[in-house]
Amino acid sequence: VFLKFFSLHALSVARMKSLRTAAASTTKYQSLGSYNPDVEAPDEAKQLMGHEETEEDTKSNVRDHGLMPGNDSSAVESNEEKKDALPLFIDGKVKMISDVDVVGEQFTLRFHLHVGVPITAETKKKIDACAKEEDKKEFVPTLTIINLESEESRNFEDKKITPVNIKDEKVRYDVSKDVFDTEKYPYIFRAKFDYNITCFEAMELYKFPFDCQDLTVDIRCEDPKYFFTETKFVSKSPKKKSGPSAWPPWFSMDVNNLCLKDFDFAEDGLLCELFHESAKDNKAGRSYSHFLIRIKLRRDLGFYFWNFFLINGLLSLSSLTCFAFDTDQDGLGNRYATLFTLLLTIMASKFVISDQVPKLSYNTALDTYIIANFGFIMLFTFAQTPFSRIEHEHTAEAYDHWLWIGTTALWLLGHIVYIIFANKARREESKKLTADTKKLKELGVKKKPIVKIYPKALDLDNKDDNKIFKSSGDDDDE
């Protein structure tokens, strides 16, 4: 069984390395937000590639390794298919986060999303001709939340659909011809969605409870004709809420309504990413645009320190009180009784911790600490055995003296090493608080992908693959 497991693991590692190496050869990229099918890649970019990529090479790379989120889908989709691609101007606000369930790996989120949709003059006439406001819903692109666990409510405010000419002063979006054909689509309307949902989130708990977690919401546009783009306002930009940082002008969060029991909201902990899923990345054979919201949380250590670390540390330290008993037959009986009682107590605390995390195939940092304390007491228990074989009292006293020095030094050394490990783990986890998808991959985050429809390896090595909009810094840099 061990040899079979080892061989399968080795094959899996080799396969992943080959996929990453081969996927890195996909060199044709283009940002969705600035897509223009009429503009060719500059000669300098072709020279950086080292060779001109042929159509056959492109098809081979796509067939074998797939195009990744953020990559240029034009490698497999003709310019004719992308010519009429329209941007969806998005902005919104997270209103509340609650019920972050580590065991169930889910959380509840309430937010609203505004979507600006460009339309033609003919579509405007159809919207104006709608007798009921509800009939206008068919003109709004369908948005799907990929990691949706359950949906308490989702309200669509159709009364807000009022087409306005792009040149009108009421239009809040900074629209240019570089984004789409404003002559063919001279009108735009703004729709609002209100969500109160529960989302699935696969959590990485290797360094629990020193960990930091991402709460993500993956919104996909079901109509391949549209793609999400960054929203720039020309006037009346949304009012920025006061909080730990200044949010992006097109997305914000109400930090006063974060009902978090075990977590603290990280400063500058709001990231938004736009990426593209090509037709080759899913079984449906359709291309989609995604809008990903990342909310960064840091776990609060207070509960776990007072209820687990401190209690288990004192339990293992109290095992040294066995030296108060003599090394004769009665004294050894008392020592064994004390040590086995402590072992059972630590095992009971281990069962309590198992209710705090999901069933995992690996040990968390807290599991490692408890197992280390259990091993310390067990080793101390075995160290009492030689007393039953020592005949001379002087020898027994010397052995007991050095045993006391050794166990005390081992307890101190073990806790010093663990404190160093805990500080290092906390620093490493803190790097995730400002990391986007590409950076998380570089940090080696081991968690299940949210988007389960990707059957192929993800390649995010290209710096310009994804358009990342962070919650800090100047707007021009973003």
FIKOLTOR-966943 format. One record per residue (C-alpha): residue number from 1; x, z, y. Coordinates in Angstrom, 3 decimals, always signed. Layout:
N
i:x:z:y
NUM:X:Z:Y
...
END
This chain:
478
i:x:z:y
1:+0.000:+0.000:+0.000
2:+2.827:+0.857:+2.402
3:+4.677:-2.424:+1.700
4:+1.481:-4.414:+2.193
5:+0.748:-2.672:+5.488
6:+4.343:-3.170:+6.678
7:+4.321:-6.893:+5.834
8:+0.989:-7.456:+7.616
9:+2.248:-5.563:+10.673
10:+5.470:-7.611:+10.756
11:+3.516:-10.864:+10.527
12:+1.204:-9.737:+13.333
13:+4.125:-8.869:+15.629
14:+5.845:-12.187:+14.901
15:+2.615:-14.072:+15.576
16:+2.093:-12.345:+18.941
17:+5.683:-13.110:+20.021
18:+5.281:-16.770:+19.146
19:+1.982:-16.979:+21.028
20:+3.474:-15.398:+24.144
21:+6.499:-17.689:+24.060
22:+4.401:-20.787:+23.536
23:+1.776:-19.792:+26.092
24:+4.513:-19.372:+28.693
25:+5.101:-23.126:+28.451
26:+1.765:-23.788:+30.116
27:+3.081:-24.645:+33.551
28:+0.167:-26.281:+35.262
29:-1.659:-23.730:+37.364
30:-3.921:-23.829:+40.370
31:-5.791:-21.150:+42.270
32:-9.559:-21.335:+42.020
33:-10.134:-19.982:+45.483
34:-8.338:-22.931:+47.112
35:-9.352:-25.648:+44.683
36:-9.244:-29.168:+46.071
37:-9.433:-31.984:+43.515
38:-8.328:-34.577:+46.037
39:-4.926:-32.960:+46.698
40:-2.085:-33.540:+44.230
41:+0.614:-31.030:+43.442
42:+3.650:-31.359:+45.770
43:+6.848:-32.919:+44.476
44:+8.689:-29.608:+44.920
45:+6.332:-27.964:+42.448
46:+6.916:-30.727:+39.916
47:+10.669:-30.311:+40.289
48:+10.379:-26.562:+39.636
49:+8.638:-27.347:+36.374
50:+11.774:-29.130:+35.191
51:+9.851:-32.156:+33.919
52:+6.613:-33.935:+34.525
53:+4.010:-32.678:+32.126
54:+2.258:-35.470:+30.302
55:-1.413:-35.491:+29.465
56:-0.559:-35.147:+25.778
57:+1.582:-32.050:+26.467
58:-1.230:-30.477:+28.429
59:-3.788:-31.102:+25.687
60:-1.383:-29.718:+23.099
61:-0.783:-26.515:+25.063
62:-4.478:-26.017:+25.632
63:-5.387:-26.737:+22.029
64:-2.751:-24.382:+20.597
65:-2.734:-21.548:+23.102
66:-5.711:-21.923:+25.405
67:-5.940:-21.683:+29.170
68:-5.937:-18.163:+30.501
69:-7.975:-16.448:+33.214
70:-6.627:-17.655:+36.501
71:-5.062:-20.802:+35.050
72:-6.032:-24.256:+36.238
73:-8.912:-25.550:+34.178
74:-8.217:-29.077:+35.415
75:-5.765:-29.431:+32.541
76:-8.764:-29.909:+30.275
77:-11.525:-30.644:+32.737
78:-11.400:-33.852:+34.690
79:-11.541:-33.994:+38.451
80:-14.960:-35.536:+38.059
81:-16.261:-32.297:+36.551
82:-14.684:-30.155:+39.286
83:-15.521:-32.382:+42.201
84:-18.834:-30.661:+42.922
85:-17.640:-27.099:+42.245
86:-19.143:-24.738:+44.796
87:-17.904:-21.328:+45.938
88:-19.952:-18.159:+45.674
89:-19.158:-15.903:+48.616
90:-19.355:-12.350:+47.310
91:-19.300:-8.955:+48.970
92:-20.722:-5.625:+47.948
93:-20.408:-1.889:+47.659
94:-20.134:+0.677:+44.877
95:-22.700:+3.386:+45.603
96:-22.203:+5.855:+42.762
97:-20.157:+6.499:+39.614
98:-21.268:+9.103:+37.083
99:-21.314:+10.097:+33.405
100:-17.812:+8.956:+32.494
101:-17.994:+9.511:+28.735
102:-14.574:+9.504:+27.068
103:-15.988:+9.935:+23.557
104:-18.591:+7.200:+23.937
105:-16.202:+5.081:+26.036
106:-18.760:+4.255:+28.691
107:-19.715:+5.101:+32.274
108:-22.674:+4.712:+34.625
109:-22.311:+2.693:+37.803
110:-24.598:+1.887:+40.675
111:-23.667:-0.873:+43.107
112:-25.076:-3.797:+45.049
113:-23.716:-7.317:+45.347
114:-24.370:-9.991:+47.961
115:-23.906:-13.611:+46.931
116:-23.700:-16.464:+49.428
117:-24.733:-19.797:+47.870
118:-24.139:-23.195:+49.565
119:-27.041:-25.644:+49.121
120:-27.970:-29.177:+50.102
121:-30.672:-30.156:+52.578
122:-32.895:-31.219:+49.685
123:-32.555:-27.817:+48.013
124:-33.416:-26.148:+51.306
125:-36.668:-28.086:+51.440
126:-37.519:-26.943:+47.905
127:-36.847:-23.314:+48.824
128:-38.942:-23.544:+51.963
129:-41.751:-25.101:+49.941
130:-41.917:-22.139:+47.534
131:-45.303:-20.467:+47.877
132:-44.053:-17.147:+46.466
133:-40.799:-15.385:+47.109
134:-40.354:-14.879:+43.376
135:-40.118:-18.648:+42.874
136:-36.871:-18.676:+44.832
137:-35.040:-16.917:+42.001
138:-34.437:-20.184:+40.190
139:-32.094:-21.303:+42.971
140:-29.856:-18.250:+42.558
141:-26.967:-18.552:+40.035
142:-27.288:-16.307:+36.978
143:-24.760:-13.458:+36.875
144:-23.953:-11.669:+33.619
145:-22.041:-8.401:+33.171
146:-19.834:-8.917:+30.134
147:-19.118:-5.253:+29.320
148:-22.718:-4.130:+29.812
149:-23.713:-1.312:+27.460
150:-27.235:-0.677:+28.748
151:-29.205:-1.480:+31.849
152:-31.362:+1.108:+33.565
153:-32.404:-1.220:+36.364
154:-31.429:-4.447:+38.035
155:-33.332:-5.421:+41.137
156:-33.167:-8.777:+42.846
157:-34.274:-8.819:+46.471
158:-35.749:-12.312:+46.715
159:-37.111:-11.612:+50.186
160:-33.585:-12.010:+51.512
161:-33.380:-15.710:+50.553
162:-33.527:-17.575:+53.845
163:-31.427:-20.766:+54.047
164:-29.413:-20.988:+57.248
165:-27.349:-23.853:+58.597
166:-23.637:-23.252:+58.160
167:-23.011:-23.960:+61.844
168:-25.569:-21.350:+62.873
169:-24.244:-18.207:+64.586
170:-26.129:-16.063:+62.058
171:-23.819:-17.187:+59.268
172:-21.361:-14.377:+58.594
173:-19.033:-16.367:+56.340
174:-15.904:-18.122:+57.493
175:-16.603:-21.534:+55.965
176:-14.106:-24.395:+56.111
177:-14.041:-27.894:+54.664
178:-11.080:-26.917:+52.507
179:-13.337:-24.746:+50.363
180:-16.178:-27.209:+49.744
181:-17.876:-30.245:+51.266
182:-19.784:-28.761:+54.202
183:-21.383:-32.105:+55.032
184:-22.954:-32.430:+51.596
185:-23.913:-28.741:+51.531
186:-24.812:-27.921:+55.146
187:-26.924:-24.848:+54.339
188:-26.273:-21.478:+52.769
189:-28.427:-18.528:+51.737
190:-27.531:-14.928:+50.890
191:-29.032:-13.114:+47.899
192:-28.696:-9.413:+47.070
193:-28.535:-7.756:+43.655
194:-28.886:-4.017:+43.006
195:-27.451:-2.710:+39.723
196:-27.794:+0.640:+37.983
197:-26.029:+0.092:+34.683
198:-23.967:+1.690:+31.923
199:-20.811:-0.213:+31.054
200:-18.486:-0.094:+28.071
201:-14.843:+0.783:+28.745
202:-12.203:+0.932:+26.001
203:-9.874:+3.746:+27.073
204:-6.190:+4.131:+26.313
205:-5.634:+7.752:+25.282
206:-2.054:+7.808:+24.010
207:-1.055:+10.162:+26.850
208:-4.296:+12.122:+27.089
209:-4.809:+14.345:+29.107
210:-2.029:+13.080:+31.424
211:-3.672:+9.666:+31.510
212:-5.134:+7.488:+34.237
213:-8.038:+5.186:+33.449
214:-9.556:+1.988:+34.789
215:-13.318:+1.625:+35.048
216:-13.985:-2.092:+35.066
217:-17.011:-4.274:+35.622
218:-16.651:-7.905:+34.557
219:-19.229:-10.141:+36.261
220:-19.496:-13.717:+35.036
221:-21.297:-16.618:+36.677
222:-23.185:-18.498:+33.960
223:-23.372:-21.724:+35.930
224:-20.036:-23.631:+35.598
225:-20.858:-25.443:+38.790
226:-19.960:-22.322:+40.828
227:-16.858:-20.185:+41.189
228:-16.347:-16.833:+42.904
229:-14.192:-16.824:+46.002
230:-12.962:-14.295:+48.529
231:-15.361:-13.707:+51.387
232:-14.035:-13.862:+54.938
233:-16.288:-12.853:+57.765
234:-16.209:-14.428:+61.212
235:-18.380:-11.753:+62.828
236:-20.279:-8.585:+62.045
237:-17.962:-7.622:+59.217
238:-19.322:-4.848:+56.978
239:-18.765:-1.361:+58.260
240:-15.902:+0.312:+56.441
241:-16.739:+3.638:+54.904
242:-14.456:+6.547:+55.543
243:-12.506:+7.433:+52.450
244:-9.034:+7.722:+50.971
245:-8.169:+4.226:+52.264
246:-9.572:+1.266:+54.125
247:-11.438:-0.929:+51.659
248:-11.282:-4.720:+51.719
249:-13.616:-6.179:+54.338
250:-15.740:-7.749:+51.595
251:-16.010:-4.881:+49.087
252:-16.173:-1.110:+49.539
253:-17.114:+2.158:+47.878
254:-18.971:+5.308:+48.833
255:-16.449:+7.989:+47.853
256:-18.947:+10.771:+48.588
257:-21.135:+9.854:+45.593
258:-18.560:+9.959:+42.807
259:-19.899:+12.360:+40.155
260:-16.674:+12.772:+38.193
261:-16.188:+15.878:+36.046
262:-12.799:+15.327:+34.405
263:-11.373:+12.759:+36.826
264:-10.211:+12.422:+40.408
265:-10.598:+9.189:+42.326
266:-7.161:+7.728:+43.020
267:-6.133:+6.851:+46.548
268:-6.361:+3.090:+47.120
269:-8.001:+2.951:+43.697
270:-10.233:-0.080:+44.225
271:-9.044:-3.521:+43.126
272:-10.940:-6.783:+42.813
273:-9.786:-9.807:+40.839
274:-11.070:-13.357:+40.615
275:-10.166:-15.442:+37.590
276:-11.346:-18.483:+35.690
277:-12.218:-18.861:+32.018
278:-11.762:-22.442:+30.865
279:-13.982:-24.252:+28.397
280:-11.316:-23.935:+25.699
281:-11.369:-20.132:+25.819
282:-14.852:-19.661:+24.376
283:-16.944:-21.039:+21.561
284:-19.629:-22.283:+23.942
285:-17.212:-24.854:+25.368
286:-18.140:-24.041:+28.965
287:-16.044:-22.908:+31.891
288:-16.961:-19.745:+33.771
289:-15.851:-17.885:+36.854
290:-15.321:-14.113:+36.684
291:-15.300:-11.360:+39.271
292:-13.598:-8.183:+38.021
293:-13.981:-4.790:+39.729
294:-11.358:-2.156:+38.898
295:-11.895:+1.496:+39.835
296:-8.841:+3.699:+39.301
297:-9.235:+7.309:+38.110
298:-6.733:+10.093:+37.422
299:-7.646:+12.795:+34.914
300:-7.864:+16.361:+36.213
301:-5.565:+18.616:+34.159
302:-7.129:+21.954:+35.143
303:-9.619:+22.244:+32.283
304:-7.144:+21.192:+29.603
305:-4.335:+23.414:+30.895
306:-6.354:+26.645:+30.940
307:-8.343:+26.009:+27.764
308:-5.854:+24.263:+25.470
309:-2.240:+24.240:+26.645
310:-2.125:+27.850:+27.810
311:-4.115:+29.270:+24.863
312:-2.152:+27.380:+22.188
313:+1.162:+28.196:+23.845
314:+0.345:+31.901:+23.893
315:-0.850:+31.780:+20.281
316:+2.433:+30.308:+19.095
317:+4.372:+32.759:+21.267
318:+2.404:+35.706:+19.834
319:+3.778:+34.841:+16.393
320:+7.045:+36.455:+17.540
321:+5.263:+39.828:+17.501
322:+5.764:+39.749:+13.715
323:+9.254:+41.101:+14.317
324:+7.594:+44.442:+15.108
325:+6.895:+44.802:+11.379
326:+9.585:+45.889:+8.934
327:+11.045:+43.559:+6.330
328:+9.943:+45.652:+3.359
329:+7.090:+44.626:+1.081
330:+4.353:+46.134:+3.267
331:+5.906:+44.709:+6.420
332:+6.106:+41.204:+4.937
333:+2.431:+41.426:+3.992
334:+1.537:+42.230:+7.591
335:+3.723:+39.372:+8.846
336:+2.079:+36.844:+6.532
337:-1.396:+38.069:+7.481
338:-0.609:+37.688:+11.205
339:+0.955:+34.228:+10.858
340:-1.814:+32.796:+8.689
341:-4.426:+34.134:+11.127
342:-2.643:+32.345:+13.971
343:-2.509:+29.131:+11.932
344:-6.238:+29.217:+11.353
345:-6.850:+29.906:+15.053
346:-4.788:+26.869:+16.108
347:-6.581:+24.704:+13.560
348:-9.905:+25.807:+15.058
349:-8.747:+24.709:+18.526
350:-7.773:+21.340:+17.049
351:-11.335:+20.809:+15.863
352:-12.615:+21.677:+19.342
353:-10.343:+19.038:+20.894
354:-11.589:+16.414:+18.456
355:-14.956:+16.606:+20.218
356:-13.318:+15.739:+23.549
357:-11.955:+12.325:+22.507
358:-13.222:+9.486:+20.289
359:-12.013:+9.116:+16.699
360:-8.554:+7.624:+17.108
361:-5.998:+6.246:+14.677
362:-3.164:+7.788:+16.700
363:-2.254:+11.175:+18.159
364:-2.718:+11.894:+21.843
365:-0.246:+13.933:+23.897
366:-2.477:+16.980:+23.485
367:-2.656:+16.449:+19.714
368:+1.141:+16.325:+19.618
369:+1.378:+19.665:+21.442
370:-1.070:+21.414:+19.105
371:+0.558:+19.976:+15.984
372:+3.976:+21.069:+17.283
373:+2.715:+24.650:+17.737
374:+1.162:+24.559:+14.291
375:+4.447:+23.327:+12.831
376:+6.379:+26.056:+14.666
377:+4.242:+28.836:+13.161
378:+4.342:+27.198:+9.723
379:+8.147:+26.992:+9.889
380:+8.267:+30.626:+10.979
381:+6.075:+31.530:+8.003
382:+8.423:+29.800:+5.539
383:+11.368:+31.596:+7.168
384:+9.941:+34.922:+5.933
385:+10.404:+33.956:+2.273
386:+14.137:+34.926:+1.928
387:+13.313:+38.569:+2.680
388:+11.824:+38.937:-0.805
389:+15.189:+37.883:-2.306
390:+17.552:+39.878:-0.069
391:+18.554:+43.121:-1.770
392:+20.829:+44.676:+0.852
393:+19.154:+46.235:+3.871
394:+22.080:+45.377:+6.172
395:+21.812:+41.696:+5.222
396:+18.057:+41.713:+5.793
397:+18.497:+43.213:+9.268
398:+21.129:+40.612:+10.205
399:+18.929:+37.756:+8.968
400:+15.946:+39.176:+10.843
401:+18.049:+39.463:+14.032
402:+19.221:+35.838:+13.920
403:+15.756:+34.683:+12.943
404:+14.372:+36.301:+16.090
405:+17.015:+34.600:+18.255
406:+16.463:+31.219:+16.566
407:+12.672:+31.206:+16.762
408:+12.657:+32.370:+20.382
409:+15.169:+29.684:+21.363
410:+13.200:+27.054:+19.417
411:+9.951:+27.994:+21.185
412:+11.585:+27.817:+24.619
413:+13.411:+24.562:+23.880
414:+10.297:+22.930:+22.479
415:+8.233:+23.767:+25.549
416:+10.966:+22.616:+27.935
417:+11.113:+19.269:+26.126
418:+7.333:+18.933:+26.218
419:+7.194:+19.724:+29.948
420:+9.734:+16.963:+30.585
421:+7.690:+14.602:+28.421
422:+4.470:+15.541:+30.244
423:+5.999:+14.885:+33.677
424:+7.343:+11.533:+32.523
425:+3.992:+10.582:+31.011
426:+2.196:+11.502:+34.234
427:+4.568:+9.372:+36.312
428:+4.195:+6.409:+33.979
429:+0.420:+6.692:+33.981
430:+0.383:+6.885:+37.786
431:+1.834:+3.367:+37.895
432:-1.482:+2.108:+36.549
433:-3.297:+3.318:+39.665
434:-2.128:+0.306:+41.677
435:-1.810:-2.178:+38.806
436:-3.859:-5.325:+38.387
437:-4.337:-7.218:+35.116
438:-0.882:-8.804:+35.189
439:+0.851:-5.535:+36.059
440:-1.032:-3.622:+33.356
441:+0.258:-6.105:+30.803
442:+3.818:-5.562:+32.041
443:+3.330:-1.799:+31.719
444:+2.338:-2.281:+28.078
445:-1.177:-0.910:+28.329
446:-2.612:-0.776:+24.820
447:-6.353:-1.130:+25.027
448:-9.027:-3.450:+23.763
449:-9.911:-6.362:+26.045
450:-13.164:-6.042:+27.927
451:-14.001:-9.709:+27.573
452:-14.465:-10.052:+23.817
453:-15.037:-13.809:+24.017
454:-11.338:-14.615:+24.338
455:-10.086:-15.443:+20.832
456:-6.670:-16.561:+22.000
457:-3.610:-14.918:+23.507
458:-3.780:-14.129:+27.202
459:-0.980:-15.390:+29.414
460:-0.776:-13.672:+32.778
461:+2.949:-14.115:+33.357
462:+2.484:-16.534:+36.240
463:+2.435:-14.661:+39.527
464:-0.171:-16.951:+41.050
465:-2.509:-16.991:+38.052
466:-4.984:-14.509:+39.497
467:-6.074:-13.972:+43.051
468:-5.748:-10.243:+43.523
469:-7.446:-8.510:+46.424
470:-6.298:-4.929:+46.756
471:-7.758:-2.149:+48.838
472:-4.684:-1.614:+50.988
473:-2.453:-3.721:+53.200
474:-3.157:-6.340:+55.845
475:-5.944:-8.811:+55.365
476:-3.566:-11.753:+55.765
477:-1.345:-10.468:+52.960
478:-4.368:-10.013:+50.722
END
